Amino acid sequence: MAFPFAGDDKSTIATLLKTLPQVGHLEWIGIRPVRRAPLVAMREATVETDRHIQGDHATPKAGGKRQVTLIQHEDLAAVAGYLGFAEPIDPERLRRNLVVSGLNLLALKNRKVQIGKDVQLEITGECHPCSRMEEELGPGGYNAMRGHGGLTARILHGGVIKVGDPVRVLD
């Protein structure tokens, strides 16, 4: 059975789900040139429609749900706190492509966002942590990341993105 608010644009929940006036910012961009290699931070990158970020080793299939990964900037400190670290985790350690601040990424699930002038993403689902988090963060890394692993997205429209670009929710 569908949620009671599915298709009902007048319900309170449907109204609340559509209310997201904040504009976030792109804080960090990272690519993996080869499998299992450390991520390389970029100040700007070219995002290819229905493919990936140029230079990233991943070659997702056309129409795939995991063409790019995102994580909240605010979660870097939360994960660090769960592990007893004094400073937020460096984004490259978490193996996500984009770090976004100022928006609750989970609120964007199944929605579309625009980064900068041209790039449009469809947020497709959660990006659950993998066992690599134990290798990267030490014992407890996997569990520290649970609920804070970020999201996956499909690239609807490519273009150039830059650190500092606004991230807006599209209707």
C-alpha positions, 0 to 999 in steps of 0.5 A: 500500500502506498503512503496515504499522501502519495499523489495527494498534493494537499496532505500535510506531509506532501506539503512538508516534503515539498518545502525545502527553501534552502540553497546549499553549497558544493564544498568539495569534489573528488574523483578516483582515477583508478579502482581502490586509489585514494580520491583526488580533490578537484576545484572544478570538474566536468560532469557527463550527462548519464555517465559520471564525473570526467576522470573518475574510474567508475563507468556506470551504465546509462540510466544507472542509479549510482553515477555520482555519490554525495555526502553532507558536509555536516556528516563529516563532523558527526562521523568523526564524533562517533569515532572519537576524533577531534576533527571532522573526517577528510572527505576523500576518506569517505569515498564520495564524489561530492560534499554538499553543505546547507541541505539535508541530503536525505530530504532530497531523496527522489528529487532533483537538484541543480549544481551551478548553472547547468548540472542536474542530478536526480537523487536516487537513493542512499549510499550505504557504507561498505567494509572499506570504512573499517579499513579507512577509519578503523574499528567502528568505521562502518557503524559510524557511517551508518545513516551518514553514508550520503546519497547516490544520483543519476546525472540528468544534465552535465556541465562544469561544477566548481567548489562553491557552486550553489546547490538548489532543489528543483521542482 
